[in-house]
Amino acid sequence: MLAMNESPTFIGLKGQSLLYAVTFCCSMGFLLFGYDIGYMGGLTTSTVFLEVFDNPNASLLAFLVSAYDLGALFGALFTFVVGDKSGRKANNIAGAIIVSVGAILQTTTFGLAQFLVGRILAGFGLGIMTTVIPIWLTECAMPKSRGRMMAMQLSNLIVGLIISNWLDYAMVSYAGSIQWRLPCAFQIVFCIIIVILTPFLPESPRYLCATDQVDRATVALAALRGGHIDTPEVVEEMNEIRYAIATEAQETGSWSDVFKDNGISGWTRVLIAFAANFFQQLSGVNVMSSLGPYIFQNSVGLSRHVSLLVSGGLQAFYFLSSLIPWLVVDRIGRRRLFMLGSTGMCLCMALSAILVGVGGKGPGYGAVVVLYLFQTFFTVGWQSNMWVYPSELLPLKLRLRGGALAVVSQWLFTFVVVEMTPPMITNIGYKTYVVFAVINFVTVPIVYLFFPETSQRPLEAVDLLFADQDGKRPSIFKVVRNSVDKDFVAKIDIQLQSQAKLRNKSEGLVDSAKESTVHIELAHDM
């Protein structure tokens, strides 16, 4: 039991240092994510690997890559159904163990069926992890630095892509099956780090409060904020969390709530979170992440050796671009970055269509440059920004289930894009890029009209954006307008603080009344 003046720690850390430790652990999950979507790109051009599966055609090869995304989709659905029954940490550990089993199956395979089972199983584990990790980090981080913490985490996703691309490149000189078995087995390294580190870190204070573990939640929050359990800032934030939970608990809770209003615009917020994942994947980013060497070889026209080299360089450039959001994601706001990213990606895809359509060595290298720029616009506009947005937007009551549905969207459309791209490149060539250009163009007005601003808002304050105003539920258009109105946002912050204090005061009166009753009863018995 902690004394009131003790400052709790985890693995000897507290405050920002502890937040960085949580971010590092989450980053390992996303590094695994990046590695897993990247290493198959190099294998799609490996003759040693393809011979194991009798040199599959473009459609079957696409399914070998996208089966992982299909497994991740089922993992997200599994989390949607049962995820709230255990903590964020437990789900993260379970996902890492499942990925390890899938990696072992892939590494030891000698036939198509076993490899596909391994891919789907590893994807299933990662689907669980990618649902839980953004929520865990978002619920632990402070409002003013949530975006930066997520940006740091997502940079590690790109580190995973870099490792996978350069490991694929390094293994080209090996003639035997180790050329592809080692990249398959390397997934397990990241899983081991996650399984070892996660148990020693704090659970989400919001999850602990929601499961009536208030004492543990207070300790976790105090450690994350670097204060004591009675520090005014910690007490105030705990009051706000408990107020939001109490308000949401007035409605019946079940998985079907994601399709209902429930007084908190539940289904609307889930739909927006789903759409954010949809538009991120339909931007065309996974064409480059999962199939980079294939695209550079079969669409742009480079040799296999040069394709692997250019793809590896692309991921290194991608990482450098991912450092930009560290500085801007919490300053510019979610909406502006979404629209900036989509506009840039639209222009890059349009230029790629022209250059690939013209053909030849010069335009081919021009297309490479434009696709490099595409990654910059993606990472600034949609990478870390999108992953933090659903967790900020969704109410606690629906955060895991709604987040799971959003990740279902992520993996469903990743599967669709990765599955359809090789046949599209084969059948319609440069027009493939036109499709992605149009989708990015359409994304901009949709974000402007339907995506509320959530940057630097307390998670509990976002609920008040959707609350009844003058006895009426605000339309999504009004919610969006209010979310960028500084005066309205300031009024919400004051409202949240006053309601949290009022609830805490009421609880104190109830507790005092209970104690008085007990004393009276004891006196009467004596």
N, C-alpha and C positions, 0 to 999 in steps of 0.2 A: 504494500500500500504506500503510495506516494504522499509525502507531507505537502501541505499547501504551498510551501515556499521552494519545493524541489522542482527542477526543470527536467522533464523526462527526455530520454534519449533512446535511439535505436542504433545498434552497432556503434555506440559512442558518438553518434551524430545527432544534430538537431538543427532546426531552422533551415536556411537555404542549403546548407551542406547536406542535410537529410533529403531535401527536395531533389537535389542533384543525384543522390543515390537512387531514389525512386525513379527519376528520369533515366538514369543509366540502365537500371533493370528493365524498364519499359523499352528502352532503346535496343537492348539485346533482342527483345521480341521482334522489333521492327527491322533490326539488322538481319535476323533470320528470315523475316518476310521478304526483304529485298534479295537476299541470297537465293531463296527458294524460287522466286519468280524470274531470277536472272540466269541461273546456271544451265537451265534447259535450253536457253537461246544458243549457246555454243554447241550443245550436243546435237541440235537439229541439223548442223552441217558436218557432223563427225561421221565418216564412213564406217569406222569401227563400231560405233553405237548403232547406226542405222542397219548394219548387217545383222545384228542380233534380232531385229524385228522384220527381217526380209525386205529391207528398203521400202518402208511404207510410202504411200502416195501423200499428196499435200493434205488431204482431208484427215487421214489417219494420223499423220505427223502432228497436225494441229490439235487433234484430240489427245495425243500423248502429252502435249504441253498443257492444254486446258483442263484435263482431268483433275489437276491440282486445284484449279479454281472451282470446279464442281464440288470437290470434297470440302473446300472452304465454305462454300455456300451451305452445305449440310451442317457444317460445324457451327455456323452462325445461327441456323434454324434450331439446332440443339440447344444453344445458349438461350435463344428466345423462349424455349419451352421450360428449361430447368435452371437457367443461370442464376436467378435470384435466390435459389435455395442454398447457395454457398457463396463465399466471399469472392472479391475480385482476385485475391492472391491464390486461392484454391483453384479457380478456373485457369489462371495463368500457368500454374504448375502442371495441372492435368493436360492442358494443351501441349506443353513442351514435351511431356512424356509420350503422348500420342504421336507427335511429329517424329520423335526418335524411333519409334516402332516402324513408322512408315519409311523412314530413311534406311533402316536396316533391310526392309523388304526390297527396296529399290536397288540397294547396293549389291545384294546377293542374287539378283534375278538372272534368269537365263531364258525368259520368255515373256511374251506380251502381257499375259493375264496377271502374273505376279507384279510386274512393274506398274501396271495400271492400278492394282489394289494398293500398292505402296504409295503411289502418287495421290490417290484419293484419300487414303488414311492420313498422310502427312498434311494434306490440305484441310482435312477435318480438324486436326489439332490446331492448325494456324487460324482457321475460322473462329475457333473459340478464343484464341489469344487476341486476334485483331478486334474482336468485339469488346473484350474486357479491358485491354491495356489503355486505350484512350480514355475510358471512363475512370479507371483507377487514377491515372495521372491528373485528369481534369478535376476530380474530386479532392485531390491532395494539394494541388497547386493554388497559389494566390491569384485572384482575378486579374491583377495587373501584369502577371507574368505567365499566364496559362499558354498564350500563343507562343511565347518564346520557348517555354519548356517543350511544347509539342514540336516546334521547329527543330530543336536540338535532337529530339527523338527521331524525327523524320529524316534528318541528315544521316542518321545511322542506317536507315533503310537503304540509302544510296551507297553507303559504305558496303552494305551487303551485296548490292549490285556490282560494285567495283571488284570486290573479292571474287565473286562468281565469274565475272567476265575475264579477269586476269588469270584466275586459276584454270579456266577453260583454255585460255591462250597458252598458258605454260604447259598444259598437258598434251598439246598437239604433237609434240616431238616424241611422245611415248606411243609405241605401236600396239600394245596389248589393251585388254579391257580396262586396265587401270586408268586409261585415258578418260573414261566416263564414270568408273566406279568410285574413284576418289572424290570427285565433285559431289556425287550422291551422298557419300558417307560424311562429308564435311559438315553437313547440317547439324549433326549430333553435338558438335563442339559448342554451339550457341545454346542448345537445349540444356546441356550440363550446367553452364553458367547460370541460366535462369532458375533451374531447379535448386541449385545450391544457395543463391542469393535471396530469392523471394521470401522464404520463411522469416528472415531476419528484419524485414522492412515493415512499416506500419500499414495496417489495413485502412481502407477508405473510411474517414470519420463519418461520412454521410451514410455509408452502408451500415456501419456499426450502430448509428442512431436509429436507422430504419428497422433494425432487428433488435431494438431495446437493449443495446449494450452501451448505454450512455457513458458509463465510467471509462470503458475502454476507448470510446470515441473521444472523450475529453483528453485523455492521455495522448492519443495519437495526434489530435489537433494541436495540442500544446507543444508536442515535439516538432511537428511540421512548421509551426510558427515561431519556434525558438523561445517560447515563453513558459510560464508556470500555468498550472491548471486554473488558477484564479486571476491570471493576467486579464485586464479589462477587455483587450482585443479578442482574446480567446473566448472569454465568457460571452461577449457580444455575438461573435460568429456562431458559437454553439447555440445561442438563443435563436438566431436567424435560421439555422439548420432545423432545429426542433420545431420552430414555428411552421416552416414550410412542410415538414413531414406531417405535423398534426393537421394542417389544412388539407393536404392530399389524402390523409387517412380517413377523412369524412366520407369519401366515396369508396364503394366496394372495389377491391383490387383483384384483377385476374388478367390473363393473357389477352383476353378480348378487349381490354380497355384501350389498346392501341388503335382500335377502330371506332372509339367513342369520343364524345366531347368531354364528359365527366367534369364539367365546370372549369377545365384548364386547357380547353382547345386541344385535347390530346391527339386526336387523329390528324388534325391540321399540322401539328408540329412533327408528328411522325412522317407524314407525307413529304414535308419540306426536307427533313433529314434524309429520307429515301431518295428524293430528287437530287440532293447535293452529291450523293454517291453515284447516282446514275450519270449525271453530267460530267463528273470527274472521269469516269471510265470511258464514256463515249467521246471524250476529247481526243482519244487516239494515243494517250500516253503509253498504254501497255503494248501497243504495237512496237514501240521502241524498247521498252523494258524487257518484255518476254521474248521478242523476236528480232532484236536488233541485228545480229549477224545475218539472219535470214533475209531481212529487208535490204540491208546493204549489198548482199550478194545477188538476190533474185529480183529486186526492184531497181536499185540504183545501178547495179551492174559491176560491182567490185569483185575481186578474187576472194576466195575463202580466207586466205591469210590476211589480206588487207581488211576484209570485213570484220574479222575478229579484233584486229588492231584498232580500227575506227570505232567499233562498238565499245571496246575497253576505254578508249579516249573519251567517248561520249559520256560514260558513267563518271569518269573523273571530272569532266566539265559540269556534269549534273550536280556532283557534290559541291563544287565551288559555288554554283548558282544557289544551292540550298542554304548557304550561309547568309544570303541576303534577307530571307524572312526573319532571321534572328533579330535583325535591327528594325524591321518595318511592320511585322505582323500585328504587334500590339499598338502600333501608332496609327496606322492608316485605317484599320478596321476590316472586318471580314468582307463586307459587300463590295467595297472598292477594289479589293484585291481579287475577288472572284471575277469581277467585270474586266479588270485590267488583264488578268491571265487569259480569259476566254477570247478577248479581242486580239491579243498577241498570237495565241495559238491558231485562231482563224486565219490570220494573215500568213503565218508560217506554213500551214497546210495548203493554202491556196498557191503560194509560191512553189512549194514542193511539187504540186500537181503540174505546174507549168514546166519546171525544170526537168522532172522525170519524163514528162510527155515529149519534150524536145529531144531528150536523149543525148548520148555522146559523153565523152570523158569530162569536158569542161562543165556542162550543166549538171553532170552526175556529182562532181565535187561541190558544185554550188548547192545542190540538194542536201548534201551532207552538212554544210554550214547552216542552212536554214533549219534542218532537223536538230542541230545543236541548239540553235536559238529557241526552238520550240520547247526544249527541256527547261530553259531558263524561265520562260513565261509560265510554264506549268508549275514549277517549284515555287515561284513567287506568288502565283495566284491561287493554286488549288491544292498543293501538296499538304503542308502542315495545316493550312487554313481549313481545309475540308475535314481533316481528321478531328480537329478540336470542335468544329461547329455543331455537329449533332449532340455531343455531350453537353455543350452550353445551352443548346436550344430546348432539349427535352426536359420535362419535369422529373424529379427524382423517382416518382412512382412508375414512370415509363422509361427511365433512362437506360436500363439494361435491355429490356424487351424491345423498346423502340430503337435503341442503338443496334440491337441484333438484326432487326429488320432492315435498318440502313446498311449494315454490313452485308446482308443478303443481297441487297441491290449492288453493292460493290463487287461481290464475287460473281453474281449472276451475269452482270454485264462485262466483267473481265473475261469470263468464260465465253460469252458471245463474241467479243472483239477478237480474242486470241484464236477462237475456233474459226471465225469467218475470214480473218485477214489473209492467210496463205491462199485460199481459193480466190479471194478478191484480187490479190496481186496477180494470180495466174490468169484470171478471166477478164478483168476490166482495167488492169494496169494502173496508170496514173490517176484514173477516176476515183480510185480508193481514197486518195488524199482529198478529193473534192467532197466526198461524203463527210469526212471529219471536219472539214472547213465549214460546211453548212451547219453541222451540229453545234460547233463552237459559236457561230454567229447567232443562232437561236438562243443560246444560253444567256447572253447578255441581258436582253429585256426581261427574261424570266427572273433572273436574280434581282434586277432592279425593282420589279413589281411585287415579288413574293418572299424574298429572303430578308427577315428582320436583322438588324445589327445586334450582335451579342458581345462584342469585344469589350473587355474590361468591366463587364457587368457581374455583380455577385450572382451566382447560379440561382439563388432564391428570388432575386429581383427580376429575372427574365420571366418568371411565372406571372408577375404583376403586369407585365406588358399585355398579357393575354386575358387578364381578369376583366370582369364586367365593369363598364364605365357608364355612369348614369342609369344603372339598371339594365343595360343592354350589353350583349357580347360584341366586342369590336370586330369589324371585318379584318381580314388579313391585310388589306390595303392600309387600313388605319393603324394596325399594329406596326407595319413597316414604317409608316410616317412618324409615328410616335417614337420608334426605336432610334431615330436619327435626330429627334428633337431634344436638344440639351436640357431645356427647361423641364420637359416632361420626364426625362430620365432622372434629373435631380429630385423631382417631386416623388418619384417612385422609391429612390434610395431613402428619403426621409420617412416615407410611409412604411417601408420594410423595417427600419430601425425602431420606429414607434410601436408597431404591432408586435415585434419580437419582445420589446421591453414590457409591453402590456401583458403579453402572455406569460412572461417570466414572473411578473408581479402577481398575476392571478394564481399561478402555480404555488408561489410562496404563501399566499393567503390560505389556499387549500391545505397545504402542508401544515401550516400553523394551526388551522382548525382541527385537523386530524390529531395533532399532538395534544391540543387542549382537551379533546374528547377522551383520549387515552388517559390523561392525568385525572380527569373527573371520574372515569370508570375505576381507576386504581384506588382513588380516595374513597369511593363508595364501597368498594370491596373490603377496604381496611376497616 
